[in-house]
Every structure is written in structure tokens, then in C-alpha cells.
Amino acid sequence: GAVVSQHPSWVICKSGTSVKIECRSLDFQATTMFWYRQFPKQSLMLMATSNEGSKATYEQGVEKDKFLINHASLTLSTLTVTSAHPEDSSFYICSASQGNTGELFFGEGSRLTVL
Amino acid sequence: RKEVEQDPGPFNVPEGATVAFNCTYSNSASQSFFWYRQDCRKEPKLLMSVYSSGNEDGRFTAQLNRASQYISLLIRDSKLSDSATYLCVVNMGDKIIFGKGTRLHILP
């Protein structure tokens, strides 16, 4: 099946720094990728929909200036958490849809801890 | 009404029993539906797609009721390894929405 790779799988950073997370579709072209965030014992929450070559669509309540999304190619989307703070500590997961089936393929997730 | 709703559980079920849970969705134009399974601190993994005619994969049966706008998942002869959170996923065309998940605990 299709594979989505996410990197890094975990990162620890100091408050105020920026962290970039990469999401790659390894064997297919993904015109759309999705970024989710999951806090402990809570459900996945859609943050934004990333479209190749255009601006991302953010969900209500998600700050677009804080969570920068770049989808410059059909196989790569990046999420940058700018000026990270402890409350941004979470599990960030990307996913991509192959074809028109709607089936999602997930990256392994990136666990961010901001000290 | 929330876009996708699930009973959060937990469902505590003895090993070998049958368990079923539903998921309702608000957008009647939703295009496709899936059940994902998520283990603790891991990414969700596709369990099965849900087809209009209903579909079965081993011990798992998924059904779609468009008139009432819900999908269901039935697990027969439950195993300890079935313990997980089951996420309902709805493709609404312009976005894909997850339910909050139903936690299932299979008891020995």
C-alpha cells in the first residue's frame, strides 16, 4: 500500500524556537495532505488541509501564522511550528489521500515536546 | 450537530463476545467512509472501508446507512488484541473528518 513518511518522529526543543516537521508520500503523488494534532487521551483534530502549489486551508481556531504549512511539491508537505511554547507539545500527524477513494495514509507521527 | 459523532466508550467487553458501535455524520453529501484503529501513542491505521452494500473482513463487518446517516462496525469473537480506539472517518469531499473515537477494552 501507499506509504507516507514523517520526520522527525520526536523532537524536544526550547520554548521560543521553531520546529519543522516533514511529511512525504513515498510512492505516490499527493495533491492534498492533511495535518492533525492529538493531545494525550484526546481525538485527532484536523489542523489544516495542505494543497500542492497553493495556500493551506486552516481549521477554525488554528493560527496560520504560528503553524506554517508549505506544500511545494506533490510528495512533500512541511509543518513549521513557529515560536513553540509548552502548550504546543503534542502529537502531530500528517496524512495523504491517494486517488479519489478518500482512503488516508498516515505518517508515523511526530511527538513534539517544548520545554 | 457535530460533523462526525461517536460514543467515546469505553466499551468493556469479555473476550469472545460480539461488540458493535455506530458513528453518525451530519453531511448527507459525504462521499466515503472508513473505520480506522488507533493504538495508544501510535498513528491510526486503516481497518476497513465502508461500502454501501456493507462489507465483511474476517471477524469485522462494516455497514453504511445513508438514510439515517450512520455507519457501524461489528466485531465478532473479540480478541484481546482488538483492544484499541476505533475511529470513524468521513470523507466530505473538501475535507476528511475523524470522529473522536470509541475506546474498546477486551477483558480476559
Interface residues (C-beta under 8 A of the other chain):
Chain A: F34 Y36 Q42 S43 L44 L46 T49 T57 F91 I93 S95 S97 T101 G102 E103 L104 F105 F106 G107 E108 G109 R111
Chain B: Q31 S32 F34 Y36 Q38 R41 K42 E43 P44 K45 L46 S49 L87 V89 N91 D94 K95 I96 I97 F98 G99 K100 G101
